[in-house]
Amino acid sequence: MDSVLVLLHTESDGSLARAAFEALGTARKLADALKGTFTVGLVGAAVQAAADAAAASGAARFLGVAGPEFGQPRYATDAAAAEAIYRAAGAAGAASCVIAPGTSRWCRVLPGVAARVGGQADTHVTGLSAEGGVIATRWYYRQRMEAVLARGQRPWFILLDPGSQPAWGGATGSARVEPVDVPVTAELTRTVVTGVQAPSAEEQTIRPDADLLFVAGAGWTKTQTDGKTHTDQAAQLILDFLRKSRASLGGSKSLVDQSTEGHGVLPFMSHLNQVGQTGATPRHPRGLATCCHGEEPHTVGWRFITERRAVNLDPSCGWSRGKADVLYVADAFQVMSRVNALLAERGTGSTRQEAMQNGQ
Ligand SMILES: Cc1cc2nc3c(=O)[nH]c(=O)nc-3n(C[C@H](O)[C@H](O)[C@H](O)COP(=O)(O)OP(=O)(O)OC[C@H]3O[C@@H](n4cnc5c(N)ncnc54)[C@H](O)[C@@H]3O)c2cc1C
């Protein structure tokens, strides 16, 4: 009989991110299906607040590795902490399946930990069930084929794709954390994280936690009905919308290729924004595609977006019609000017959601 350990790391403020709550909910569901219990393992500078946030999840035990050295995402300390928790939980026979959110921090470390303890690891898992044993699902070939996997080898480390699971959302309580000791040697801490270099939150347009994915297509840079292009206005409208809505920005290949071909179109758009077969397949709850016709962005790029809407001048745009839940046949310049004006009138944040819900 398999038993479940869920490994979570805290954020810099000691809280748990949404991906951690998704892993927690999945561990709970799997343990229920296996008619067993599950253990929560926590790593961070301090872990009590995170344990309290998960107190009502039904976990049988909370194990924690805490200390300033474990607040930083560093391979040596993270791997040592994960291994120590695995061994502490495993000593009670409670860790044949180790579930963790597929954050960059855990993706970097847990396959190595699996090797250290003689196990196997699978990444990008999007579903877990128990049908005569633990079964995992994941996608291959750019999300075109879904595989169903079972493994005989244990321990099995399973990294869940963030955004693929419902997040557990119980009340905060009071958890008793069993401390797990990891001696902090000079060897473990010889790599020092001196800082993070990242664009400021304002410049950052890729926001995996956003409610909405806004996809911009090449139509924004095409000649419009007045016989001219309006690329500067397009850039302004899109950036204004992103600032007000906090949406994440995706782009079609045609659009992102233009910026690297020296056309200097939308300067904030790079290949990192590309969605589609040769781009990303994000998992936001809502999507709005504008000026976008391509097959790949519509069929592959946002196949995991739950509610999809598109704005296109062309009423017979086959991909918008076929793949969007709602197609607005309209000029995206006019639509987004109006949406931005509504967002400005009503303030920002949740108003975007209202505007979307009202079909505006
Ligand atoms: C092997 C391969 C892999 C590929 N991978 C990807 C991929 O990963 N991602 C990807 O995106 N593409 C990919 N492509 C390219 C893809 O096939 C399309 O060529 C591309 O997506 C088209 O981009 P687009 O829809 O932005 O531009 P277009 O096809 O030029 O469409 C522009 C649209 O904008 C509309 N429009 C213009 N002005 C307005 C306005 N004012 N208001 C509203 N609508 C307006 C037009 O009606 C038109 O429908 C791939 C192609 C190949 C061959």
The ligand as a Tripos MOL2 file, in Angstrom:
@<TRIPOS>MOLECULE
LIG
   53    58     1     0     0
SMALL
NO_CHARGES

@<TRIPOS>ATOM
      1 C1          5.8270   24.2000  -37.1150 C.3       1 LIG1
      2 C2          5.0890   25.4540  -36.7510 C.ar      1 LIG1
      3 C3          4.9680   25.8020  -35.4310 C.ar      1 LIG1
      4 C4          4.2990   26.9560  -35.0730 C.ar      1 LIG1
      5 N1          4.1810   27.2640  -33.7450 N.ar      1 LIG1
      6 C5          3.4780   28.3430  -33.3930 C.ar      1 LIG1
      7 C6          3.3070   28.6740  -32.0300 C.ar      1 LIG1
      8 O1          3.8120   27.9950  -31.1260 O.2       1 LIG1
      9 N2          2.5830   29.7660  -31.7180 N.ar      1 LIG1
     10 C7          2.0360   30.5760  -32.6770 C.ar      1 LIG1
     11 O2          1.4090   31.5660  -32.3270 O.2       1 LIG1
     12 N3          2.1990   30.2930  -33.9810 N.ar      1 LIG1
     13 C8          2.9080   29.2100  -34.3570 C.ar      1 LIG1
     14 N4          3.0710   28.9560  -35.6910 N.ar      1 LIG1
     15 C9          2.5940   29.9570  -36.6540 C.3       1 LIG1
     16 C10         1.0830   29.9080  -36.8650 C.3       1 LIG1
     17 O3          0.7810   28.8910  -37.8000 O.3       1 LIG1
     18 C11         0.5180   31.2230  -37.3900 C.3       1 LIG1
     19 O4          1.2260   31.5980  -38.5360 O.3       1 LIG1
     20 C12         0.6100   32.3660  -36.3940 C.3       1 LIG1
     21 O5          0.1330   31.9520  -35.1320 O.3       1 LIG1
     22 C13        -0.2530   33.5070  -36.8810 C.3       1 LIG1
     23 O6         -0.1380   34.5770  -35.9840 O.3       1 LIG1
     24 P1         -1.3170   35.6320  -35.8030 P.3       1 LIG1
     25 O7         -2.5880   34.9290  -35.6400 O.co2     1 LIG1
     26 O8         -0.8960   36.5420  -34.7080 O.co2     1 LIG1
     27 O9         -1.2410   36.4970  -37.1470 O.3       1 LIG1
     28 P2         -2.1680   36.5040  -38.4110 P.3       1 LIG1
     29 O10        -2.3880   35.1530  -38.9770 O.co2     1 LIG1
     30 O11        -1.5690   37.5350  -39.3130 O.co2     1 LIG1
     31 O12        -3.5920   37.0080  -37.8940 O.3       1 LIG1
     32 C14        -3.8370   38.3430  -37.5310 C.3       1 LIG1
     33 C15        -5.3130   38.4540  -37.1870 C.3       1 LIG1
     34 O13        -5.5430   39.7520  -36.6660 O.3       1 LIG1
     35 C16        -6.8450   40.1450  -37.0650 C.3       1 LIG1
     36 N5         -6.9030   41.6130  -36.9600 N.ar      1 LIG1
     37 C17        -6.1920   42.5520  -37.6310 C.ar      1 LIG1
     38 N6         -6.5090   43.7890  -37.1970 N.ar      1 LIG1
     39 C18        -7.4470   43.6410  -36.2240 C.ar      1 LIG1
     40 C19        -8.1740   44.5410  -35.4040 C.ar      1 LIG1
     41 N7         -7.9970   45.8680  -35.4900 N.pl3     1 LIG1
     42 N8         -9.0390   44.0140  -34.5190 N.ar      1 LIG1
     43 C20        -9.2420   42.6860  -34.4010 C.ar      1 LIG1
     44 N9         -8.5870   41.7890  -35.1770 N.ar      1 LIG1
     45 C21        -7.7050   42.2550  -36.0650 C.ar      1 LIG1
     46 C22        -6.9860   39.6160  -38.4800 C.3       1 LIG1
     47 O14        -8.3490   39.4900  -38.8330 O.3       1 LIG1
     48 C23        -6.2690   38.2650  -38.3640 C.3       1 LIG1
     49 O15        -7.1970   37.2610  -38.0700 O.3       1 LIG1
     50 C24         3.7470   27.7970  -36.0730 C.ar      1 LIG1
     51 C25         3.8580   27.4320  -37.4100 C.ar      1 LIG1
     52 C26         4.5150   26.2880  -37.7560 C.ar      1 LIG1
     53 C27         4.6300   25.9390  -39.2050 C.3       1 LIG1
@<TRIPOS>BOND
     1     1     2 1
     2     2     3 ar
     3     2    52 ar
     4     3     4 ar
     5     4     5 ar
     6     4    50 ar
     7     5     6 ar
     8     6     7 ar
     9     6    13 1
    10     7     8 2
    11     7     9 ar
    12     9    10 ar
    13    10    11 2
    14    10    12 ar
    15    12    13 ar
    16    13    14 ar
    17    14    15 1
    18    14    50 ar
    19    15    16 1
    20    16    17 1
    21    16    18 1
    22    18    19 1
    23    18    20 1
    24    20    21 1
    25    20    22 1
    26    22    23 1
    27    23    24 1
    28    24    25 2
    29    24    26 1
    30    24    27 1
    31    27    28 1
    32    28    29 2
    33    28    30 1
    34    28    31 1
    35    31    32 1
    36    32    33 1
    37    33    34 1
    38    33    48 1
    39    34    35 1
    40    35    36 1
    41    35    46 1
    42    36    37 ar
    43    36    45 ar
    44    37    38 ar
    45    38    39 ar
    46    39    40 ar
    47    39    45 ar
    48    40    41 1
    49    40    42 ar
    50    42    43 ar
    51    43    44 ar
    52    44    45 ar
    53    46    47 1
    54    46    48 1
    55    48    49 1
    56    50    51 ar
    57    51    52 ar
    58    52    53 1
@<TRIPOS>SUBSTRUCTURE
     1 LIG1         1 GROUP 0 **** ****
